Structures are given as structure tokens and as C-alpha cells.
Amino acid sequence: MKQRGRSHTTLTDTAALVVAELEKLPGIKMIAPGIIDGRRNSNKRHITAVYTTAGMGLIISGQGVQKVAVHTTTDPHPLVATLAKSKKLHAFTWSSRERKPGV
């Protein structure tokens, strides 16, 4: 899996769980963690999948909010369905939306 730039951002514990499950799936070209926004502190764990032309972005909230870009070689919709069924991620609430040109 190719890294984008240098590994300049660490993962929150919540995002690390999701990325560990993502690394097991085929069809993923690159995973790029984003900046951590620690202003929100909630007991709820929530993931929003934002589908883009390059793959998807995951907005992962738990101890903070972190965006993780996931570039795929295939359609990302089945990947999200597989992640949502994972035993390690059963405590997360899932939602999704499209963010593509013309949609």
C-alpha cells in the first residue's frame, strides 16, 4: 500500500481500529490519515463514508474527529458494507453520502 507523502499524521485509537480492518481488504490503493480535530469528545463512535471519484473518505469520530482518505481500485460501496459487518467495528454507527461532481 502506497503512502501519500510522509506519514505526518498519527491515528486516533478509534481510527486505528478502522484502518487495521481496511488493510485486510483487497482493492485499496492508498490510505492517507488526515488531521485530528480533538475538540469533540463523545462516547459515541460514528463513521461517515463520503464516496468520491478516487474512492472514499471516512470521517471517524470517537475520541476526536479524524478524516481518513481511502483510494481504491474498485467500487468502494462493497468495502464499506464489509467493514460495517466486521466484528471489531460492530460498536460503530455507520452513515454515507456522495461527494462527486454532478451528484
LUMKOLVEX-75609 format. One line per 3 residues: number of its first residue (from 1); their letters; for each residue x, y, z of N, C-alpha, C. Coordinates in nm, 3 decimals, padded with zeros to 5 digits. Atoms other than C-alpha are relative to their C-alpha. Layout:
// residues N
NUM	a	X,Y,Z,X,Y,Z,X,Y,Z  ...
END
This chain:
// residues 103
1	mkq	00.084,-00.117,00.000,00.000,00.000,00.000,00.089,00.124,00.000  -00.081,-00.120,00.017,00.141,00.336,-00.103,-00.040,00.106,00.101  00.028,-00.110,-00.090,00.172,00.618,00.149,00.003,00.130,-00.078
4	rgr	00.001,-00.130,00.064,00.090,00.972,00.045,00.094,00.091,00.078  -00.096,-00.086,-00.067,00.386,01.193,00.125,00.070,-00.076,00.111  -00.057,00.066,-00.118,00.540,01.117,00.460,-00.112,-00.031,00.097
7	sht	00.104,00.030,-00.099,00.349,00.966,00.748,00.005,00.110,00.107  -00.006,-00.118,-00.084,00.293,01.304,00.911,-00.108,00.005,00.106  00.111,-00.003,-00.094,-00.024,01.227,01.099,-00.016,-00.136,00.064
10	tlt	00.027,00.126,-00.068,-00.085,00.964,01.360,-00.149,-00.027,-00.006  00.142,00.037,-00.003,-00.414,00.784,01.401,-00.050,00.002,00.143  00.062,00.015,-00.130,-00.650,00.813,01.692,-00.024,-00.149,00.023
13	dta	00.025,00.142,-00.029,-00.726,00.484,01.867,-00.120,-00.051,-00.079  00.121,00.038,00.073,-01.068,00.479,01.703,00.031,-00.019,-00.148  -00.034,00.009,00.142,-00.929,00.544,01.354,00.095,-00.117,-00.025
16	alv	-00.094,00.112,00.017,-00.654,00.283,01.408,-00.075,-00.133,-00.013  00.082,00.121,00.014,-00.922,00.015,01.452,-00.054,-00.014,-00.142  00.058,00.001,00.135,-01.082,00.111,01.121,00.108,-00.027,-00.104
19	vae	-00.108,00.017,00.097,-00.752,00.132,00.933,00.054,-00.143,00.004  -00.045,00.139,-00.010,-00.646,-00.210,01.064,-00.093,-00.093,-00.077  00.096,00.081,00.075,-00.964,-00.358,00.916,00.009,00.032,-00.150
22	lek	-00.014,-00.038,00.141,-00.917,-00.162,00.590,00.118,-00.068,-00.066  -00.122,00.060,00.056,-00.567,-00.304,00.541,-00.019,-00.147,-00.036  00.028,00.140,00.030,-00.715,-00.655,00.530,-00.077,-00.018,-00.131
25	lpg	00.087,00.010,00.115,-00.940,-00.575,00.233,00.076,00.018,-00.131  -00.062,-00.019,00.131,-00.843,-00.610,-00.135,-00.058,00.123,-00.071  00.050,-00.111,00.080,-00.879,-00.324,-00.383,00.032,00.137,00.055
28	ikm	-00.036,-00.130,-00.058,-00.729,-00.049,-00.167,00.139,00.037,-00.048  -00.126,-00.046,00.055,-00.454,00.152,-00.331,00.080,00.081,00.101  -00.071,-00.088,-00.093,-00.371,00.405,-00.059,-00.093,00.039,00.115
31	iap	00.072,-00.050,-00.118,-00.479,00.506,00.293,00.079,00.118,00.052  -00.069,-00.122,-00.043,-00.397,00.861,00.399,-00.075,00.062,00.118  00.066,-00.061,-00.116,-00.480,00.977,00.755,00.008,00.152,-00.007
34	gii	00.006,-00.146,-00.001,-00.582,01.339,00.799,00.023,00.056,00.139  -00.023,-00.073,-00.125,-00.558,01.596,01.075,-00.106,-00.039,00.103  00.090,00.036,-00.110,-00.711,01.512,01.413,-00.061,00.126,00.057
37	dgr	00.071,-00.110,-00.063,-00.975,01.751,01.543,-00.048,-00.051,00.135  00.028,00.053,-00.133,-00.983,01.686,01.917,-00.101,00.078,00.080  00.093,-00.083,-00.076,-01.248,01.939,02.011,-00.123,-00.076,00.046
40	rns	00.120,00.075,-00.037,-01.529,01.684,02.022,00.042,-00.122,00.080  -00.027,00.119,-00.080,-01.524,01.422,02.292,-00.134,-00.065,00.031  00.129,00.065,-00.012,-01.808,01.178,02.276,00.021,-00.147,00.029
43	nkr	-00.005,00.143,-00.023,-01.879,00.828,02.394,-00.047,-00.077,-00.122  00.051,00.065,00.120,-02.044,00.754,02.061,00.110,-00.012,-00.104  -00.092,00.022,00.110,-01.841,00.608,01.778,-00.081,00.001,-00.129
46	hit	00.077,-00.019,00.122,-01.959,00.714,01.437,00.095,00.009,-00.119  -00.079,-00.006,00.123,-01.824,00.666,01.084,-00.092,00.045,-00.113  00.071,-00.044,00.120,-01.943,00.855,00.777,00.090,-00.028,-00.119
49	avy	-00.073,00.028,00.123,-01.829,00.722,00.439,-00.045,00.101,-00.104  00.028,-00.100,00.102,-01.808,01.000,00.180,00.062,-00.051,-00.129  -00.048,00.058,00.125,-01.782,00.848,-00.169,00.046,00.110,-00.093
52	tta	-00.058,-00.097,00.093,-01.557,01.040,-00.409,00.040,-00.073,-00.128  -00.042,00.062,00.124,-01.423,00.981,-00.758,00.126,-00.085,00.018  -00.122,00.077,-00.025,-01.093,00.846,-00.615,-00.023,-00.120,00.091
55	gmg	00.029,00.108,-00.095,-01.257,00.612,-00.364,-00.098,00.048,00.104  00.087,-00.049,-00.106,-01.390,00.736,-00.033,00.083,00.068,00.107  -00.058,-00.060,-00.119,-01.317,00.946,00.269,-00.082,-00.047,00.118
58	lii	00.070,00.043,-00.121,-01.402,00.820,00.615,00.016,00.108,00.106  -00.003,-00.094,-00.112,-01.493,01.068,00.887,-00.029,-00.083,00.123  00.007,00.090,-00.114,-01.428,00.878,01.207,-00.002,00.083,00.128
61	sgq	00.008,-00.074,-00.125,-01.544,01.019,01.539,-00.005,-00.098,00.116  -00.008,00.079,-00.122,-01.485,00.884,01.886,00.069,00.084,00.104  -00.077,-00.082,-00.093,-01.207,01.036,02.097,00.024,00.139,-00.058
64	gvq	-00.015,-00.124,00.075,-01.189,01.314,01.840,-00.055,-00.029,-00.137  00.047,00.024,00.136,-01.270,01.350,01.474,00.123,-00.003,-00.091  -00.110,00.013,00.094,-01.030,01.232,01.207,-00.053,-00.046,-00.134
67	kva	00.034,00.041,00.136,-01.069,01.209,00.831,00.112,-00.089,-00.053  -00.096,00.092,00.061,-00.903,00.921,00.651,-00.042,-00.018,-00.146  00.026,00.017,00.143,-00.881,00.922,00.270,00.040,-00.141,-00.041
70	vht	-00.026,00.135,00.047,-00.902,00.580,00.108,-00.017,-00.002,-00.152  00.005,00.009,00.145,-00.814,00.548,-00.262,-00.013,-00.146,-00.037  00.029,00.139,00.034,-00.950,00.233,-00.421,00.017,-00.024,-00.150
73	ttd	-00.005,00.040,00.140,-00.910,00.043,-00.746,-00.134,-00.055,-00.045  00.133,00.054,00.030,-01.266,-00.090,-00.728,-00.106,00.090,00.061  00.112,-00.074,-00.059,-01.609,00.037,-00.624,00.008,-00.008,00.153
76	php	-00.014,00.004,-00.146,-01.590,00.139,-00.254,-00.126,-00.042,00.075  00.123,00.035,-00.071,-01.955,00.059,-00.172,00.006,-00.139,00.065  -00.010,00.131,-00.067,-01.890,-00.316,-00.109,00.102,-00.002,00.114
79	lva	-00.099,-00.006,-00.108,-01.585,-00.228,00.102,-00.062,00.052,00.129  00.067,-00.056,-00.119,-01.798,-00.019,00.337,-00.097,-00.102,00.059  00.091,00.104,-00.049,-02.055,-00.298,00.359,00.077,-00.108,00.076
82	tla	-00.083,00.099,-00.068,-01.776,-00.541,00.455,00.050,00.054,00.134  -00.046,-00.061,-00.125,-01.640,-00.301,00.716,-00.112,00.005,00.104  00.113,-00.011,-00.093,-01.985,-00.250,00.869,-00.036,-00.134,00.062
85	ksk	00.029,00.134,-00.053,-02.019,-00.628,00.915,00.112,-00.055,00.088  -00.115,00.047,-00.076,-01.679,-00.662,01.085,-00.032,-00.006,00.150  00.025,00.016,-00.143,-01.691,-00.790,01.444,00.069,00.109,00.082
88	klh	-00.075,-00.101,-00.075,-01.429,-00.538,01.559,-00.062,00.139,-00.012  00.060,-00.131,00.021,-01.636,-00.247,01.426,-00.151,00.000,00.024  00.144,00.010,-00.022,-01.981,-00.354,01.545,-00.055,00.112,00.090
91	aft	00.047,-00.106,-00.090,-01.998,-00.070,01.802,-00.015,00.135,-00.071  00.008,-00.125,00.074,-01.983,00.197,01.531,-00.136,00.018,-00.066  00.119,-00.035,00.076,-02.283,00.374,01.381,00.049,00.048,-00.137
94	wss	-00.046,-00.029,00.135,-02.248,00.398,01.001,-00.099,00.087,-00.076  00.083,-00.075,00.094,-02.378,00.652,00.750,00.087,00.028,-00.122  -00.077,-00.027,00.122,-02.276,00.752,00.397,-00.066,00.110,-00.080
97	rer	00.051,-00.102,00.092,-02.313,01.022,00.135,00.093,00.006,-00.120  -00.077,-00.015,00.123,-02.192,01.102,-00.216,00.059,00.139,-00.007  -00.063,-00.129,00.024,-01.948,01.379,-00.298,00.077,-00.009,-00.131
100	kpg	-00.058,00.012,00.132,-01.889,01.355,-00.670,-00.049,00.115,-00.086  00.044,-00.107,00.090,-01.906,01.614,-00.947,-00.132,-00.038,-00.069  00.129,00.023,00.066,-02.260,01.642,-01.079,-00.100,-00.079,00.080
103	v	00.095,00.079,-00.082,-02.421,01.446,-00.795,-00.058,00.088,00.107
END
